[in-house]
Amino acid sequence: MFVHINRFLKDKETRIKKLSHLPLIIDWLSCPTMEKSLSTLDRKVRYLLENYSKGGEGKLNRWLLSNDIDFCTLTAERYIIDYLKSKNENIEDNLSPEGIDAKLINGDQSVGIEITTLNGFVADWVFTERLIQIISSHNFIDDKTLRIRRSPLRLLTEFRNHNLYKYIDQVAENIFNGKESLYCLNIKLKVEHRWAGCISWEMARERDFPWLRLLTGDLFQKITAANKERQLKENANNLIFIGVNNIAPSNPAIPSIFEEIGRGGLSYTKEIKHIRNFWQKVLHAHNHISGICYFCYSLEREEPFYPLKIFWRDDTEKINLNL
């Protein structure tokens, strides 16, 4: 199974041994619950192997052998580009480390497609995935269920101080030592024996997370930074796709607003109107960006988790793109 992932990892054994943390995908290979996700990932790895000399090797190295944040970033990129290519025959992928991520060829003109991610709360994803990896490797939950409550503020603090992995090791050590209240680490642990092999995650609500600002003002600053501006100006028109899997701690608005953007609804009409009006206003001063599209991906799915909708700079100048 997963012949293409295994082939790539086998060829990179020497490099993998030098990594400070083994890639999560290695642990997933022995996890039955990840089979569907790995099957999808394997197809994407196959494509990059088939284009190994055209930039596929560099993509694979950065995607699977770099770090957890790059894994999230490149996963979002590969998922949305592959999806768009499945819907549009006139999209060309760019596997080189330079330039726009893909292009939509429209006659003599091309529209740039750039993929970026909002990783404001990627620390939580790293924390849960790496802690599961450590706990499972010690067979600690073979006969029990753990309920773990963590602090978003503490995770962000450790992440910004470049101390997240050490913090995860400390949490794991205290769990193994049987301390059910890890107050000094802002972790609360409860051990139950009703089910075996399960971890239930809870989040302490310490403060509001500025998710709407991240989707608008903060994102605008990111995509109009000097290095990004130079890249985007290579094309007269560009579409920006933004992966939002790790934007914020879970709350009623996240991810419900993205479902409502794609399918419609009544719960977040005010916020969606604000987002639409924001982009129409600011993009008129950046006429090389034609539209903005948020997306969520799920590892086991080929298509985005929610239907896609582009917020256009000008509704009268929409670009023909199948979503």
C-alpha positions in Angstrom: 0.0 0.0 0.0 1.0 3.6 -0.5 3.8 2.6 -2.9 4.7 6.1 -4.0 5.0 7.5 -0.5 7.1 4.5 0.6 9.2 4.7 -2.5 10.0 8.4 -1.8 10.7 7.8 1.9 13.0 4.8 1.1 15.0 6.9 -1.3 15.4 9.6 1.4 16.3 7.3 4.4 19.7 9.0 4.9 18.2 12.5 4.9 15.3 11.4 7.2 17.8 10.1 9.8 19.2 13.6 10.2 15.9 15.3 10.9 15.2 16.6 14.4 11.6 15.2 14.1 10.5 12.3 12.0 7.9 13.4 9.4 4.4 12.8 10.7 3.6 10.8 7.5 5.9 8.0 8.7 3.9 7.5 11.8 0.6 7.7 9.8 1.8 4.8 7.6 1.2 2.4 10.6 -2.1 4.0 11.6 -5.3 2.2 10.3 -7.4 5.4 10.7 -5.2 7.3 8.2 -5.6 4.8 5.3 -8.0 6.9 3.3 -6.0 10.0 3.8 -2.8 8.3 2.8 -4.4 6.9 -0.3 -5.2 10.5 -1.4 -1.7 11.7 -0.4 -0.2 8.8 -2.3 -1.8 9.9 -5.6 -0.4 13.4 -5.1 3.1 12.0 -4.4 2.8 9.9 -7.5 2.3 13.0 -9.6 5.3 14.7 -8.1 7.4 11.6 -8.7 6.3 11.5 -12.3 7.6 15.1 -12.6 10.7 14.5 -10.4 13.2 16.4 -12.6 10.8 19.2 -13.4 10.6 20.4 -9.8 8.8 17.5 -8.2 11.8 16.5 -6.1 12.1 19.9 -4.5 8.3 20.0 -3.8 8.4 16.6 -2.2 11.5 17.5 -0.1 9.9 20.6 1.2 6.5 19.0 1.6 7.3 15.8 3.4 10.8 16.3 4.8 10.9 19.9 5.9 8.9 20.8 9.0 5.3 20.7 10.2 4.4 24.2 9.0 5.7 23.6 5.5 3.8 20.3 5.5 0.5 22.2 6.2 1.4 24.9 3.6 2.4 22.4 0.8 -0.6 20.2 1.6 -3.0 23.1 1.0 -1.2 24.0 -2.2 -1.2 20.5 -3.6 -4.8 19.8 -2.7 -6.3 23.0 -4.2 -4.1 23.0 -7.4 -4.9 19.3 -8.1 -8.6 20.1 -7.5 -8.6 23.1 -9.9 -6.7 21.1 -12.5 -9.4 18.4 -12.3 -12.0 21.0 -13.1 -10.1 23.1 -15.7 -7.9 21.6 -18.5 -6.2 24.9 -19.1 -4.4 25.1 -15.7 -0.6 24.6 -15.7 1.2 23.7 -12.5 4.5 25.4 -11.6 6.7 23.0 -9.6 9.8 25.2 -9.5 10.6 27.1 -6.3 10.3 30.4 -8.0 7.3 32.2 -9.5 3.5 31.9 -9.2 2.1 28.5 -8.1 0.0 27.9 -11.2 -1.4 29.6 -14.3 -4.8 29.6 -16.0 -4.1 29.8 -19.7 -6.8 31.9 -21.4 -6.0 32.3 -25.1 -2.9 34.5 -25.4 -3.2 35.6 -21.8 -2.5 33.8 -18.5 -4.0 34.4 -15.1 -1.7 33.7 -12.1 -3.0 31.3 -9.4 -1.2 31.8 -6.1 -1.8 29.7 -3.0 -1.2 30.9 0.5 -2.3 29.8 4.0 -3.4 31.5 7.2 -1.5 29.7 9.9 -2.4 31.9 12.8 -3.2 28.8 14.9 -1.1 26.1 13.3 0.5 25.6 16.8 -2.6 23.7 17.9 -2.4 21.3 14.9 1.3 20.6 15.6 0.6 20.2 19.3 -2.2 17.6 18.9 -0.5 15.6 16.1 2.9 15.5 17.8 1.5 14.6 21.2 -0.6 11.8 19.7 2.6 10.5 18.0 4.5 10.4 21.3 1.7 9.0 23.4 0.9 6.3 20.8 4.6 5.3 20.5 4.5 4.5 24.2 1.3 2.4 23.9 0.0 4.6 26.7 -3.7 4.7 25.5 -4.0 1.0 24.6 -6.4 0.5 27.6 -7.7 4.0 28.3 -9.2 7.2 27.0 -7.5 10.6 27.7 -9.4 13.9 27.9 -6.9 16.7 27.3 -7.8 20.4 27.7 -5.2 22.8 26.4 -4.7 26.6 26.4 -4.7 28.5 23.1 -2.8 31.3 24.7 -0.1 29.0 26.1 0.3 27.2 22.7 0.7 30.5 20.9 3.2 31.7 23.5 5.3 28.6 23.2 5.1 28.7 19.4 6.2 32.3 19.2 9.1 31.6 21.6 10.2 28.7 19.3 9.7 26.3 22.3 6.6 24.4 21.1 8.3 21.0 20.6 10.0 21.2 24.0 6.6 22.1 25.5 5.0 19.0 23.9 7.7 16.8 25.3 7.1 18.2 28.8 3.3 17.6 28.5 3.9 14.0 27.4 6.3 13.4 30.2 3.9 14.7 32.8 1.1 12.6 31.3 3.2 9.5 31.6 4.0 10.3 35.2 0.3 10.2 36.0 -0.2 13.9 36.9 -3.9 14.5 36.1 -3.6 18.3 36.6 -0.7 19.8 34.8 -1.4 23.3 35.9 2.1 24.7 35.3 1.8 23.7 31.7 -1.8 25.0 31.4 -3.0 21.4 30.6 -5.8 19.6 32.3 -5.9 15.8 32.0 -8.6 13.3 32.8 -8.0 9.5 32.4 -11.0 7.2 31.8 -11.3 3.5 31.1 -14.5 3.4 29.1 -12.9 3.2 25.7 -9.4 2.2 24.7 -7.1 4.1 22.4 -8.9 7.4 22.3 -8.0 11.0 23.0 -10.7 13.7 23.5 -9.5 17.2 22.9 -10.9 20.4 24.6 -9.9 24.0 24.3 -9.8 26.5 27.1 -11.5 29.7 26.0 -9.2 32.4 27.3 -9.8 35.2 24.8 -11.4 36.0 21.5 -9.3 35.2 18.5 -9.4 38.0 15.8 -10.4 35.6 13.0 -12.3 38.2 10.9 -9.3 40.6 10.9 -7.0 37.7 9.8 -9.4 37.0 6.9 -9.2 40.6 5.7 -6.6 43.2 6.9 -3.9 40.8 8.0 -4.3 38.7 4.8 -4.2 41.8 2.7 -0.9 42.8 4.2 0.5 39.3 3.6 -0.4 39.2 -0.1 0.7 42.8 -0.8 4.1 42.5 0.8 7.0 43.6 -1.5 8.2 40.1 -2.4 4.6 38.9 -3.2 3.8 42.0 -5.1 6.7 41.5 -7.5 5.7 37.9 -8.0 2.0 38.8 -8.7 2.9 41.6 -11.1 4.3 39.1 -13.6 0.7 38.5 -14.6 -1.9 41.2 -15.5 -4.5 39.2 -13.4 -4.2 36.9 -10.5 -6.4 34.8 -8.3 -5.4 34.2 -4.7 -6.6 31.0 -2.9 -6.2 31.0 0.8 -6.1 27.8 2.9 -7.8 28.4 6.2 -7.5 25.1 8.0 -5.4 26.5 10.8 -6.7 30.1 11.0 -8.1 30.0 14.6 -9.2 28.0 17.6 -12.5 26.2 17.0 -15.5 28.5 17.7 -19.1 28.7 16.4 -18.0 30.9 13.5 -15.0 28.8 12.4 -15.4 26.9 10.2 -19.2 27.6 9.8 -18.6 30.9 7.9 -16.7 29.1 5.1 -19.6 26.7 4.6 -22.0 29.7 4.5 -19.7 31.5 2.0 -20.0 28.5 -0.4 -23.5 27.3 0.2 -25.3 30.4 1.5 -27.0 30.9 4.8 -28.3 33.4 7.3 -25.9 33.1 10.3 -23.0 35.2 9.1 -24.4 37.4 6.4 -23.0 40.5 8.1 -19.5 39.1 8.3 -19.6 37.8 4.7 -20.8 41.2 3.5 -17.9 42.8 5.4 -15.4 40.4 3.7 -16.9 41.1 0.2 -16.9 44.8 0.6 -13.4 44.8 2.1 -11.9 43.0 -0.9 -13.8 45.1 -3.5 -12.5 48.2 -1.9 -8.8 47.3 -1.4 -8.3 45.4 -4.6 -9.2 48.4 -6.7 -5.9 49.8 -5.7 -4.2 46.5 -6.7 -5.6 45.8 -10.1 -3.4 42.8 -10.7 -5.4 40.8 -8.1 -8.8 39.9 -9.6 -10.2 37.8 -6.8 -9.8 36.1 -3.4 -11.0 32.6 -2.5 -10.9 30.8 0.9 -10.8 27.1 1.1 -10.6 24.3 3.6 -9.2 20.9 2.8 -9.5 17.5 4.4 -6.7 14.9 3.9 -9.0 12.1 2.8 -11.0 14.2 0.2 -10.0 15.2 -3.3 -12.3 18.2 -3.3 -12.4 21.1 -0.9 -14.4 20.6 2.3 -16.8 23.4 1.4 -18.0 24.7 -2.0 -15.7 27.5 -3.3 -16.7 31.1 -4.0 -14.5 33.9 -5.3 -14.7 37.4 -3.9 -14.1 39.5 -7.0 -12.5 42.9 -7.3 -15.2 43.8 -9.8 -18.2 41.6 -10.4 -18.2 42.7 -14.1 -14.7 41.4 -14.7 -15.0 37.8 -13.5 -12.6 35.2 -14.9 -14.0 32.0 -16.3 -12.9 29.3 -13.9 -14.7 26.1 -13.0 -15.0 25.7 -9.2 
